[in-house]
Amino acid sequence: MGLTGPRVVAARAEDFQERVYRSMGRILIVDDDRGICGMLARMVQKAGHEARCAFSLKEGIDEGAGHEWDVVFLDVHLPDGSGLSALPLFTESPGRPEVIIITGAGDADGAELAIRCGAWDYVQKPSSLQGMMLPLLRAIQYREEKLARTQATNIMAIKRAGIVGSSGPMLACFEQVARVACTDAPILITGETGTGKELFAHAVHQNSPRQEGPFVVLDCSALPETLVESLLFGHAKGAFTSADRPQEGLVRQADGGTLFLDEVGELPLNVQKTFLRVLQERHFRPLGSRREIASDFRLVAATNRDLTRMARDGAFREDLLFRLRSFTIELPPLRDRSGDIQELAMHHLARVCQRLAIGLKGMAPEFLEAMRTYRWPGNVRELFNALDRAVAAALHEPTLHVKHLPRDMRIALARESFPAQTTPNGSKGEHASGEPLPPSYRQHREEADRQYLTRLMAHARGNIQEACTLSGLSRSRLYGLLKAHRIVRSS
């Protein structure tokens, strides 16, 4: 049974189809069971859509990469690999299709992992025709409504607040901004350090009905715990020793606009309780004051921490977390949108050269290749810093070359290149002493993590709860690692 809840047969898939769909969708079915493939294909074609079957994972990936599909039915257990492990290859293929996982041995843990990896639904075989048709119809309806919404409000026309990027992951984030900016719902923006969380918060504000109001920022990580409450809610004269005059708080300053709490995971627990009431009531009392003040603000919060895990560990209030994440925008790290690197580099390079009043510098092909190859652990912030340093190193030269990049970055690139190098006889490169060259630390760590997770899931026999107990990892962290290393638990 899929995660959309019990299949309501009374919904009558035929009536639903007749009412909603009149255009033809393109459906790919990836399953080594030719009987299942044939049944699904006939069902899809009878509904007026195009269907194509692939009987192996490789064939399915090739079809996904070579054509634009609307929906993919994807089996978990295929002769040449796991469909669940390869799910990102389908969701990120040219048509960015919705993927419906179909499996003969489904359970709650597999369903959760599938949805976390981007699946539309998770359906257990054997299922009734209507039980498999309804998620398909809903997925196509979603795509048609999404297309109509995009055409009505072109996401390229939204105010981007200086955000650069046109890759698939970034366009998905812009679409989320366009969809939620017009509401007053609280938004939680998540992502690694340097991914541009404050820029996206500003984009939400600029595209909202509150754009003429104030945009007020509080960095919760940069303040002593004793000052946070005073800064948020203000204080009356004499509220504490140094309060020689009344001070208006940021919540009040954000009246009619947007309050942005950066690194909200650092908000002290005692302040979280008070702030939760403010979110609910839109009233607060400044420190030392006897009267409450109203403030009509829209909240946007950001964090690079796992708030779910913090809530489980008692470090963050669960009830506040529920309020914060009415809508979540998850920003991709730069390594997952490498197609934006050249655009980002050109944008920032032009800005730096203009600021320094020097001619615009060119970038050698090898320089751009190095920029694309590097992993950017510090994301866009690190990229801009690297360009600043490169321009400083090549101040009087017209072209940026690899040698102008920061030394630590060049060393990282050089070390990562060695494991791929081979000697004329095909063996891996060796040191002058004849010893094989060690892998980079990153490669060693990734391989060690991969081996550990494989052993862990095998020992736990695929039981997520047992694996969490053995490893000491939280459920969300374990799922994140399994997804990152594309490891699917064994059944």
N, C-alpha and C positions, 0 to 999 in steps of 0.2 A: 504493500500500500504506500502511495506517495505521501510526501510531507504536506501536501495541500489539504490533508484531512481525509476522512472517509469519502469514497466516491459516491456522490448523490446521483443515483441512476435516474431519479425523477427529473433531473435537470434536462434529460433528453438531448443527447449529443447532436441528434439530427436537427432539432429545432434551433439549438444554439448555433450550429453551423450555418443554417439557412439565414438566420437573423444577422450574423456578424460578418461572414466571409463570402465575398463574391470574387475576390482575386485569387490567383493561383500562387501557392507557396512552394518552395523547393525544399524537399525533405531527404536527408541522407540517413540510411539505416545501416549501422555497423554491428553485425552479429554473425558469428560463425554457424549458428543454427539456421540452415536454409529454410526450414519450415516456418520459423518465426519471421525471418526476413520476408518470405513470400506473403505471409498473412498480413504483416504490417504494410507492405507495399500495396497490396490490393485494397486495404482499408484506406490508405492515404489517397490512392488514385480515385477510389470511389467518392471520396470527399472533394474531388476536384483539384488535387494538388499533384505536383510532380514528385516521383519517388525514385531513388536509386539505392542499390544495395552494395555493401562492401563486406567481404567475408573474413577479413583479417584486419588487425590494427594498422599495419603498414598501408594496406589498400585504403582504409578509411582516412588515414592522415593525408595520403596523397590526394584523395578526392577533396578533403577539406581544404587543402592548400591550393588546389587548382580551380576551385569553383566557389561561388558565393551561395551558401545555404542559409535557409531561415531557421530550420530546426534539425538537430541531429539526435537520432535514437542511438545510444551508445551502450553496448554490453560491457559488463565489468570484466568477465573472464574470457579472454580471447586467446587463440593458440600461440600468438607471438607477443603477448604482453597484457598488461592491465589497462583496460579502458579508463578506469578511474585515475590512474597515474598519468595518463596522457590527456586527461580532460583539458588542461590549459592550452594544449596545442589546437584543440577544436574551438574553444571559446575565443581564442585570439587569432583565429584564421581570418582570411579576408572579409567574409560576410559577418563575422562575429555572431555566429548563430546561438540560439538557445539550445542547451543540451539536456536531453531527458535520459537519465541513467536507467537502464533496464538490467535486472539481475535475477537469477534464479535462486540466490541465497542471500537475500537482503536482511538487514537488521538495523537497529537504531543508530549504532556507531557508524556503520557504513553510510547511512543516510546523512548523518551530520557531516561527515568528512566530504561527501559529495557536494552538499550545499555550500560548505565553506570554500570548496574549490571552484564554485561558480556554476553548479548545475541548476537547471530550471526546476527539475523534479527528479524523484527517485522512485521508480515503479518496480514492484516485484513480479516476476514471471512465475507461473502463468497468471495472467490477468484477463478480465473480460475485454472485449473489443472496446466497449464504452470506457472502461477503466483506463485504457491506453490512449483512447481518442481525446478525452476531455483535456488532459494536460497539453496535448498537441494543439488543440483548438485555442486554448487559453494563451499558449505561447505565441501563436500567430496573431491573435487579437492584440496582445501586448506589443508586438513588433509593428503592427499597423497603426495602433494608437500612438506609439512612439514616433513613427515616421510622420504622422499627421501633426503631432505636437512640434516636432523639429521644423517642419515646413512652416507652421504658423508662427513660431518664435525661433527664428534661426539662432542656434547657439553661437554661431560665429559673430552675431551682432551684440552679444552681451559685453558689458564693460569688464575688461579682464584685469584691471588694477595693476597693469605692468607685468602680468604673467605671460611668459613666452613658452610656446610649445603647441604642436599640432598633431602629436602622435595619438594613436588610439586610446591609450590610458588617460591622456590629458583631455581629449575630447569627451571621454566618459565623465571626467570630473567636472568639466564645464557644463555638461548636460545636467548633472546633479545640482550645480549652482543655479542654473536657469530654472530648474523645477522647484527648488525650495526657497529661493530668495524672496519670492512674492508672499510667502507665508510668514507667520510670527513664531513658528516652532523653534525651540532651541536646537542648535546644531553642534555636533562634536566632530572636529576635524582631527584625524589621526594621521600619523606618518613619522618617519625617521627625522632626526635633526637635519635641518637644512633643506627640506623638501618644499618649503614655501607656505607653511600653514597660516602665517599672518597675512600673506598676500591673498590667500583664498578667503580668509575671514573678511578682508576689505572688499573683495569682489562680491561676496554675499551682501554686504552693506550697500555697495554702489548700485546693485541691481535690485534693491528692495524699495518699497514705498517710503522707507526711512532714510533714503539717501541724502536728503537735505538736513537731517539731524546729525548729532555728533557721533563720532566713532571713537570710543574710549577704550584704551588698552591698559591691562594690568598684567605684568609678568609675575606670576605667582612664585617663580623660582628665585627671583632676584631680591626678595624682601625678607627682613627678619619677621619671624612669626608674630612678634608683638605689635607690628605695624599694619599687618594685613587687614585686620578688622577696622582699624581707624581709617585706612585708605579706602576701603570699600564703602563704609557706611558714614564716614565723617565723625566729628565729635563736637560737643558743645564746649564753650569756654569753661575751663576748670575741671574738665572730665578727668584729667590726670595732671601731673606736676608741671609739664612743659606746655600744657594747653592754655596759652595766654590769650587765645582768640578762637572763635568757632571756625571749623573747617568743613567745607562741603565734601562729601565722599564721592567716589567714582560712580556708584550706583545712581546717585542723584544727578551727576553730570551727564549720564547717559540717557536721561529722560528724553523720550522722543526719538532716540537713536539706537545705537548698537553698543553693547558692552562685550568686549573681547577679553576673555580670561585665558592667557597663554600659559602653558604648562599647568593646567588645572589640577593635575595629579599631585602637585606640591601644596595645594591649599590645605592648611591645617584642619584636623578633624573637628575641632571646636568651632571653627568658622564655617565648615561645611554644613553643620546642623543649622546655624543661623541663616546661611545663604539659601538653604533649601526652602525655608519658610518665606524668604523674600521672593523666590521664584514662584511660589504658589500664590502668595497674597499680593505681590507687587507693592508691599508696604514695608518699611523698616524704621528702626529707631536709632539715630546717631548715638554714639557713646556719650553717656552723661546727660542725655536729653530725656524729657518726660513725654514728648509727643512723637507720634509716628509721622513719617513723610511718605508720600506716594511717588512712585517713579515708573513710568511706562517705558520699559526698555526691552530690546530683543537680545537674547544671550547667544553668543557664539563662543565655544570653548575649544581648546586645542591641547593635545598631549602627544608625547612620543612614548608613553608608558602603557603597560597593559592594565587598564583600569579594572577589567573584570577580575584579573588575578589579584589586584590590590584589594578589591572589595571582598574577595574570598578570604584574603589574609587579614581582613579587618583594618586595612590601611586607608580605605576609601569607603564612604557611605554608599551602600547599595541603592538606597532610595534616591540619593542624589544622582547616581549614575543613570538610573532609569529616566530621570528628568532630562539629563544632559543629552542623552543619545536618542532623542525623538527622531533625529535624522543624523546619519553619520556619513561623512565624506572621507574616504581613505585615500590619501595621496600616495602615488607610486614613488619608489626610490628612483633616482636617476638611472641606475643600471637597468631598470625595467622599461625605460623609455629612451633608449640610446638614439633613436631617430630624431630626438630633439636636441642632441648635443651640438650639432653644427649651428642650428638656428640660435641656440642660447649663446654659443661662443661668439658668433657674429654680432648679436645684439649687444652683448656686454663689451666686446672689443671696441665697437663704434662709440659706446658711451665713455669708455676709459680714454680713448684717443681724443675725444671732444673735450673732456674735462682737463686733459693735460695740454690741450691746444697743440697737438702734433698731428701729422698726416695719418690717415687711416692705414694701418698695417695689414699686410697680406698674411695668409697662413699657408705654409708649405703642406703638400699632401700628407707627408709623414707626420707633421704636427697634428693635423686633423685625425689621422688614423690612431695616433697615440691617445688623443682625447676620447675617441670612440672605444678604444680597447680598455682603458683604465676603469677600475670598478667604482670609483667615486664613493668611498664610504661616508664622506661628508656631504654628498649630494650636491645640489646646485650651489650652495654656499661655498663648498670646496672648489668647485669649478671656477666660480668667479674669482676666488682668491688666487687660484693657480694662474688665471689670465692676468690678474693685476701684477703678479710677480714676474710673469713672462714679459709683459710690456716694459716693466722696469729694467729687466735684464737686456732687452733689445731696444732701449730708448732711442738710439740713433741709427737703428737698422730698419729697413723697410719691410722685412719679412720675418715672421716668427717661425723658428725651427725647434725641433725637439730639444736641442741643447738649452733653449731658453726656459723650458719648464722647470719647476722646482726639483731640486736634486732628489728628495725623498720619493717623489712621484716617478722620476726616471729610474731610480733603483728598483722600485716595485715593478715597473714594467719590464725591466731587464731580467729580474729574477723569475718573473712569471713566464718569460719566453724560453727559459732553459729546459723545463720538462718536455716541451714539444720538440726540441731539437734532437736530432739523431746523428750518429756517426755514419760514415759511408756504408758500414755493414748493417745498418738498420737498428743498432742498439741505442739506448739512451745516452746522452752526453755524459762525459766523465770529467772529473777533476784531473789536474796534471798528475796526481798520485795514482790514478787509475780507479779511484773510488767513484761510484755513481754519484751524480749531483743530487742533493736533496731537493724535494719539491719546495715550493714557496710555503710559508706558514699558512696562508689562507687555504691552499690546496690540501695541505696536511690536515688542517682542522676540519675541512669539509668532508674529507674521506673518513677521518676518525668518527665524525658525527654520523655519517651514513652507515658505517659498519656497526656502531653502537645501536642505532635505531633499528637496524635489521635484526640484530641479535635480541634486542629488547622485545620486539613484536613477535619474534619466533618463540621466545621463552614464555611470553604471556599468551601465546596461541591466539593472537589477534584481539585479545580482550583489552579494551582501552583503559578501563578502570584498574585492572591489575598492572598494566604497564605504568600508569601514573603512580601507583603505590610503590612499585619496584624502583622507579627512576626518581621519584620525588618531584616530578614535573607536574604543573597544573594541566588540566584537561585542554585548555585553550593553547597553552604553550606547546604541548605534545602535538596537537593537530597542526599548529603552525610549522613545526619542524618536519612533520611527515609531508606536509604540502611542499615545503621548500626543497626537500630532498626527493620528492616524488616517490615516496614509499607508501604503498598501500598495505594495510594489515592483512595477514593471511586469514582465510576463513577457517 
